[in-house]
Amino acid sequence: MIGAGFVVGGVSIAVWNVITVSLRQRVTPDALLGRVNSVYRLMAWGTMPLGAALGGVLAELLGLRAVFALMALVALAPLAVLARVDEAALSGAGGEAVNG
């Protein structure tokens, strides 16, 4: 189960990176693309130590199993939002960024 989870997670991360970078380049004006990418990376990579520390504190307080269960829910929560994203929403976002 753990090995399968790592495989699914690894593939999902690769697909996520391709989709988000492509979408970000599509909706961001060329003059701002470098700044937007740097802020995205700062938020993604810069918060990892904070998450690790929070996970350690929660593991001390709640136990390791509770942390894994809680983080599974947190990781799956964006799926509810992604279910609402369709081609019309993506086209609208691109049009707003280019025209707005």
Buried (B, 14 or more C-beta within 10 A) or exposed (E): EEEEEEEEEEEEEEEEEEEEEEBBEEBBEEEEEEEBBEEBEEEEEEEEEEEEEEBEEBBEEEEEEEBEEEBEEEEEEEEEEEEEEEEEEEEEBBEEBEEE
